[in-house]
Amino acid sequence: MFKKLLIANRGEIAVRIIRACRDLGVSPVAVYSDADRDALHVKLSDEAVPIGGESAIDSYLRIDKLMEAVSATRADSLHPGYGFLAENEDLAKSCKDHKITFIGPSPEAMGIMGTKISSRAAAEKAGVPVVPGTHSPLGSPEQALKAVKALGLPLIVKADSGGGGKGMRIANTLDDLGSAILAASQEAAGAFGDPAVYLEKYLDRPRHIEIQILGDRYGNLIHLGERECSVQRRYQKIVEECPSPLADRLLRDRLGRAALALAQNVGYYGAGTVEFLVDSRDSGAFYFLEMNTRLQVEHPVTEMVTNIDIVCEQIRIAAGERLSLRQEDLELDGAAIECRIYAEDPAHNFLPSPGTVTELAEPAGPGIRNDSALYPGYKIPVHYDPLVSKLIAHGRDRDQALRRMLRALKEYRVGGIPTTVSFLRRLISHPEFVAGHLHNRFLEDHRLFEEKNDENSYVPMLGAAIEHVLKQPTPAGHVRPDKVNNRWKQGGRPGFYSRKW
């Protein structure tokens, strides 16, 4: 087993990996940007190394800075987490050059599966059906127009590298296409350091179902069942669950065999996820979407129903251990649901809401897990993805998991910043969600984005606060506001308290 592991990431996933290191007796080393000096992963690690400026491109996307941190701390392994450079084969190669172990697949497998275009080709070679699309990154407007003629509209523009819903735009018309390509390319460059994009035929309201796999360095591969990730916003998953409400044993077996065939074809080892689109109207039809050669944000739901610590398994596999589990040993125990908590304001088009956490009440109780980077007094930076925690509920079945999740969301309190907690309460209470009728346009079809603050409820509190201030003694040298302008007096501004905000 490794002695010292450097975590090339931040936020809740860095905290999650630190805890896995503790369980394995490995010393965790953190890196941090200027914006993350007070982050929780910095506080929890044994050592922490500064790696640059506030933006990701000046810090977490700098391989040279990460290798300097490796050398300075004498780490013997590196875990990339997810996002940033997690699927960058150059990072894996650099680890090899510096004689440390990369916690992930081989650079060769990453090169094939780490970009969507090459992974689609590998899927076709393995006999797995793929969504029709272009076979190379777009290089010119003429190439895009040629694709439109071959594939038809609508199309979806996708970043060749990375994931997490970034670098994706829909083009419904030819007029949309140019701006969609530009926006997706710019977002991909900022998030992953790679502006390459390609086109796929846009499928209407499919279900997004993925298979978690594990493989050791000796050719042993298993899958850990499926996760349903259909409920998305801006192509980013916000609620995931295991098992899928759609999948029966037959579909699970078919998806699992397809995922393992693909992984076997490229000599894959480590943890990975093979993602599929499943036809909502014909659950027998599915298409390969992409493979993530890394840990997934939603891995906890699989951990909860399989009782397998996927992060520890990743580290053990990288250390040269064999899989301790065979496919026939796999059993799914109950159901689990994950809600991603973002520092965003649902009442204002989900604008990011960085700021200071003034108070924190995290949910607890049977079946509840919270993977979080928050603490009271923590200042959430503006420079990164606004995901701040992942709330997971496990139950003996989906109904119990849903009830526990609703209870946990009602208990969750984050003071000082808007979050998506109230939005998630409405979402998982929706009758169609409860029924499991999910697809990737669920939020739009059920108008769940239309959240408004009930600002009328704040008006009496505002009035009471003003009255309280006006009743306080006036300090020497100060002038009461009601003496300066009578519009601050109750009734001085007609309709102020009764106005429908």
Secondary structure, DSSP 4 states (H G I P E B T S, - for coil): --SEEEE---HHHHHHHHHHHHHHT-EEEEEE-GGGTT-HHHHHSSEEEE---SSGGGTTT-HHHHHHHHHHHT-SEEE--SSTTTT-HHHHHHHHHTT-EESSS-HHHHHHHSBHHHHHHHHHHTT--B--B-SS---SHHHHHHHHHHH-SSEEEEESB--TT-SEEEESSHHHHHHHHHHHHHHHHHHHS---EEEEEPPSS-EEEEEEEEE-TTS-EEEEEEEE---EETTEE-EEEES-SS--HHHHHHHHHHHHHHHHHTT--EEEEEEEEE-SS-TT-EEEEEEE-S--TTHHHHHHHH---HHHHHHHHHTTPPPS--GGG----SEEEEEEEESEEGGGTTEE--EE--EEE---STTEEEEE---TT-EE-SSS--EEEEEEEEESSHHHHHHHHHHHHHH-EEESS--SHHHHHHHHHSHHHHTT---TTHHHHTTTT-----GGGHHHHHHHHHHHHHHSPPPTT---HHHH-GGGSTTTSTTTTT---
